[in-house]
Amino acid sequence: MTTRINELGQPIGWAVPDWTSCERPSRTPMEGRSVRLEPLDPARHGDDLWAAFSADTSGRMWTYLPVGPYGDRATFDAALATNAKSEDPLFFTVIDLATGKAVGFCTYLRVDPANGVIEVGFITFSPLMQRTTGSTEAMYLMMARVFDELGYRRYEWKCDTLNAPSKAAAARLGFTYEGLFRQAVMYKGRNRDTAWFSILDSEWPGIKAAFQAWLDPANFDGEGGQKRSLATLVAENRG
């Protein structure tokens, strides 16, 4: 797309004449080969999530999240109850299909149907889920709903700029770094300079093809090791 010039000689954005507002994401499940995402249900998922998150004995997984760690089950359950009622952020529990256990959750947030913009966040993956095929597939399923089902134009990822693993994950998943918002957020009594990333609808077909190629069982050897990395496939499909 190129910038246009109006009748006054001023540069303006390209026309989007057929645009209509998107629908908000529904609470219906999303299922892949290794994981299923379903709306957070404290009664069904609470025990599994408490056990999965408790595997992080150091508390490292909570460092860059605005919540946690939870010192007791009652506090955790109260947080789950609040999260389950929320529409924005909208929480989905990640179920490991091999075990049937809940192993983490993630959300859609800052949902802007009028402009077709939506963010993924509160990505809370337990040690049982970190660096697994399921963690990547969960992110793919979230993206596919946004772009393929709902027709959003922009999908955002934001994190503390000091959170190196999150920034690396964004790049691996196909997000483009857009810049740094300095002193953007206060959380847990400290400053956050926020790194912004995005994927646009025009970029999604290539990124989708990369995900599908990476998730294909043929991309893994007999021991579960990947033959081609997602980052390589994303770069190739971007052209």
C-alpha positions in Angstrom: 0.0 0.0 0.0 1.2 3.5 -0.8 0.4 6.9 0.7 -2.1 8.9 -1.3 -2.3 12.7 -2.0 -5.6 14.4 -1.4 -7.0 17.3 -3.4 -5.2 19.8 -1.2 -1.8 18.2 -1.9 -1.6 16.6 1.5 -0.4 13.0 2.1 -3.1 10.7 3.5 -3.5 7.0 4.2 -4.8 4.6 1.6 -8.6 4.0 1.4 -10.3 1.1 3.1 -13.7 1.5 1.5 -15.2 -1.9 2.4 -14.1 -1.9 6.1 -16.7 -2.9 8.7 -16.1 -3.4 12.4 -15.0 -6.8 13.5 -16.7 -9.1 16.0 -15.3 -9.5 19.4 -13.6 -12.9 20.0 -16.0 -15.6 21.3 -15.5 -18.0 24.1 -15.6 -21.0 21.9 -12.7 -23.5 22.1 -9.8 -23.6 19.7 -8.2 -27.0 19.1 -4.9 -28.1 17.4 -2.9 -31.3 17.4 -1.3 -30.9 20.8 -3.4 -28.4 22.7 -6.9 -27.1 23.1 -7.7 -23.6 24.2 -11.0 -23.3 26.1 -12.5 -20.5 28.2 -11.1 -20.3 31.7 -13.3 -22.3 34.1 -12.0 -22.2 37.7 -14.0 -25.2 38.7 -12.6 -27.4 35.9 -9.1 -25.9 35.6 -8.2 -24.6 39.0 -6.5 -27.8 40.4 -4.5 -28.4 37.3 -3.4 -24.8 36.9 -2.4 -24.6 40.6 -0.3 -27.7 40.3 1.3 -26.6 37.0 2.2 -23.1 38.2 3.5 -24.6 41.5 6.2 -26.4 39.4 7.8 -23.0 39.1 9.4 -23.0 42.6 11.5 -19.9 41.9 8.7 -17.7 40.8 10.6 -16.7 37.7 7.5 -17.0 35.4 5.8 -14.2 37.2 8.6 -11.6 37.1 7.3 -9.7 34.2 3.6 -10.3 34.7 1.5 -7.7 36.6 0.2 -10.4 38.9 1.6 -13.3 40.9 3.2 -15.3 42.3 0.4 -16.5 44.5 1.4 -17.5 48.0 -1.7 -19.6 48.8 -4.5 -21.4 47.0 -7.3 -19.1 48.2 -5.7 -16.1 46.7 -5.1 -17.9 43.5 -8.7 -19.2 43.3 -10.0 -15.6 43.9 -7.8 -14.4 41.0 -9.1 -17.2 38.7 -12.7 -16.3 39.6 -12.1 -12.7 38.6 -10.3 -13.7 35.4 -13.0 -16.1 34.3 -15.6 -13.3 34.4 -13.5 -10.8 32.5 -14.4 -9.9 28.9 -11.2 -7.9 28.3 -8.8 -9.5 28.9 -10.6 -12.7 27.8 -8.9 -15.7 29.3 -8.3 -19.0 27.6 -6.9 -22.1 29.4 -4.4 -24.2 27.5 -5.1 -27.9 27.8 -2.4 -30.4 26.9 -4.2 -33.0 24.8 -1.7 -35.7 25.7 -2.5 -35.5 29.4 -5.9 -33.7 29.5 -4.4 -31.3 32.0 -4.5 -27.5 32.1 -1.0 -26.2 31.8 -1.3 -22.4 31.3 -3.4 -19.6 30.0 -3.4 -16.6 27.7 -5.7 -13.8 26.7 -7.0 -11.5 24.1 -7.0 -7.9 25.5 -7.3 -4.3 24.5 -9.9 -5.5 21.9 -10.7 -2.8 19.4 -13.3 -4.1 16.9 -13.9 -0.7 15.3 -10.3 -0.5 14.2 -9.6 -4.2 13.8 -6.9 -4.2 16.5 -6.4 -6.8 19.2 -3.6 -7.8 21.5 -2.4 -11.1 22.9 -1.2 -11.0 26.5 -1.2 -12.3 30.0 0.7 -15.3 28.5 1.2 -17.5 31.6 2.7 -20.8 30.6 3.8 -23.1 33.3 7.1 -25.0 33.3 5.0 -28.0 31.9 4.3 -26.0 28.8 7.4 -23.8 28.3 9.5 -24.6 25.1 7.0 -27.2 23.9 5.3 -27.6 20.6 2.0 -26.9 22.4 3.2 -23.4 23.5 3.8 -22.5 19.8 0.6 -24.1 18.6 -1.4 -22.2 21.2 -0.1 -18.9 19.8 -0.9 -20.1 16.3 -4.5 -20.9 17.3 -4.9 -17.5 18.8 -3.6 -15.8 15.7 -5.8 -17.9 13.3 -8.9 -16.9 15.2 -8.0 -13.2 15.0 -7.1 -13.1 11.3 -9.0 -16.0 9.7 -12.2 -16.1 11.7 -12.6 -12.5 12.8 -10.8 -10.5 10.1 -8.8 -8.2 12.3 -6.2 -6.0 10.7 -3.5 -5.9 13.4 -2.4 -8.2 16.2 -0.2 -6.8 18.9 2.3 -8.2 21.4 3.7 -5.9 24.2 6.2 -6.6 26.9 8.6 -5.1 29.4 11.7 -4.3 27.3 13.8 -6.0 29.9 12.0 -9.2 29.3 14.4 -10.7 26.8 12.7 -14.1 26.5 9.4 -12.4 25.6 11.0 -10.2 23.0 12.7 -13.3 21.5 9.4 -15.2 21.4 7.7 -12.3 19.6 10.4 -12.3 16.9 10.3 -16.1 16.6 6.5 -16.0 16.2 6.7 -13.5 13.3 6.0 -10.3 15.1 7.7 -7.1 13.9 9.3 -4.8 16.5 7.8 -1.3 16.2 9.5 0.6 19.0 9.8 1.5 22.7 7.2 3.3 24.7 9.2 4.8 27.6 7.7 4.9 31.1 4.5 3.4 29.7 3.4 1.3 32.7 3.8 1.0 36.4 3.5 -2.5 37.8 4.5 -4.2 41.0 5.8 -0.8 42.2 8.3 -0.4 39.3 8.6 1.2 35.9 8.0 -0.6 32.6 9.3 0.7 29.3 7.1 -1.2 26.9 8.4 -2.9 23.7 5.7 -3.0 21.0 5.4 -5.7 18.3 2.7 -6.4 15.7 1.6 -8.7 12.9 -0.6 -7.2 10.1 -3.3 -9.0 8.2 -1.2 -8.6 5.0 1.7 -10.5 6.7 -0.5 -13.2 8.1 -0.7 -15.6 5.0 3.1 -16.0 5.0 3.3 -16.4 8.8 0.4 -18.8 8.7 2.2 -21.0 6.1 5.3 -20.9 8.3 3.4 -22.1 11.4 1.7 -24.8 9.4 5.0 -26.1 8.0 6.6 -26.0 11.5 3.7 -27.7 13.2 3.5 -30.5 10.6 4.5 -33.8 12.2 7.0 -34.3 9.3 9.0 -31.4 10.7 10.0 -33.4 13.8 12.3 -36.3 14.1 11.6 -39.5 16.1 12.7 -37.8 19.3 10.6 -34.7 18.8 13.4 -32.5 17.7 12.5 -29.9 15.0 14.1 -30.2 11.6 13.5 -26.6 10.6 13.0 -23.7 13.0 10.0 -21.5 13.0 12.1 -18.4 12.7 13.7 -19.8 9.5 10.3 -20.7 8.0 8.9 -17.3 8.9 11.8 -15.5 7.3 11.4 -17.6 4.1 7.7 -17.1 3.9 8.0 -13.3 4.3 10.0 -13.3 1.0 
